[in-house]
């Protein structure tokens, strides 16, 4: 691997980071849901129109992810594997605008059968559509022995 080429984080390691993030968000959201709703209400579709449900499922995760990205250039799942979000042009820290755009780009990536996320597995720089839109990359820090585009 060329020492000037970033060690791009591949699909599977990022998928594992997504699983970790999902578990952490669920561990935060589910107890809060039980504070506001009865257990039998949680099985019905009536939650979908609730402001509490909207906040916990859309606003809270957006705030959490964007805050982690701005202050840590990562989030807990990525941190476990030493992954970091960088600006694709400078290799430095992305701007706040890029991080916010990256989050809203998630909706674009997930729009058609999550094809924008699956794209990571086939792209030469392991960029999903959300990253292409935001001008960011995800790299593995301090892992010079192995090209992350192979395997994990």
N, C-alpha and C positions, 0 to 999 in steps of 0.2 A: 504494500500500500504506500502511495506517495505521502511523505510526511506533511505536505502542504494541503492534502485533501482531508476534509473533516471525516471523522468516523461516524457515518450516518447511522441512526438507529433504525433498525428494520421493523417490519410489520409485527412479528410475534412478540418481541420484547415490549413493544408499545401496546400490544393487545393485553399482555399481562399487567402492564402499568394501568391500563384502563380498568381492568378487573379490580385491582387494588383500590383505585379511586372510587369505583362504583360501590364497593363494600364500605368504604369510609363514609361516603355521602349517605348511604342507606343507614349506617349506624348512627348518623347524626339526625336524619330526617324522620325515621320511623318512630323513635321515642317522642319526638315533638308532635307527630300526627296523633299519637295516643293521648297527648295532653288536650287536644282540641276535638277529637272525635271518639265516639264509642266504637268498640271493636266491630260491631255489626255494620256500622257505617263505612268502614274501610273496605268492605266487599262490594259496595254498590258504586255506581257511576256518579252519584250525587256529589262526590268529592271534587270531580273535575271542574265544576263551576265555582268552587269555593276560593275566596281570596287567599286563605291560609295555604291551601293546596298549591295554588299558582305560585305563591311566594316560595314555598319549600321546594317545589320541583323545577322552577325556572329562574327566579330571581336569586335565591340563595346560592345555587351552584354557579351561576354566572359570576356573582360577586366573589365567591371563593376561588374559582379557577383564575379569573382575571387578576385578583390580588396576588395569588401565588406566583403567577407568571410575571407580574410586574416586579415583585420584590425578590423572588427566588429564581426566575427564569425556568421554572419547573413547577411540578405539583407533587404531592406525596408519592403517587405511583411511579412517576418518572425518577424521583429522588432515590427510591429503593434501588434502582438499576443504574444510577449515575448518569441519567439522561438530562440534557439541558436544551432549552430553546434558544436559538441564536438568529440574528439577522442574516439573511442569505447573502447579502452584498458585502457587509463589513465583517461578519463573523463575530460581531460584538452583541451587546444586549439590544434586543428589539425595543422600539419605542412603545409607549403606552397605547398609542393608536394602533400599532401593529398587533398588540396583544388583544385589544378589544375586537379588532377586525378578525383576528384568528378565532376568537370564541364564536362570533356570529357566523364565521365561515363553517363552523361545525354543522350548522343547519344545512348548508349547501352540500357538504360532504355526505350527510346522512340522507339527503333528499331522495335519491333514486337507489333503493336497495343498498344503502351505505357504500355505494361505489367509490365515493370520494375518499373513504377510509381504506377500502380494499386497494385502491390505487397505490398506496404506500408500498405494497408488496412488489409492484412492478416498475415503479419509478426509479431512475438511476440515482437520484439523490434522496430517495425514500420520502418524498413529499406527498402529503395528502392534498386534496383540493383546497382545504382551509389554509394550508401553509402556502400554497402557491398564491392564493388570494392575498395573504398577509405578508408575503415575502419573508417567511421564516423557514428554518430547518430545525430538526431535532438530531442532536449528536450525542454520542457516548463520550463522556469525559474520561481521560486517563486510561483508555483501553487501547494501547498501541499494538498488542500482540495479535489481535484478530480483527478482521474486517467485519463489521456488524451487518453488512449487507448479506453476509452468508449466515445461514441458520438463524439464531435469535438476533 
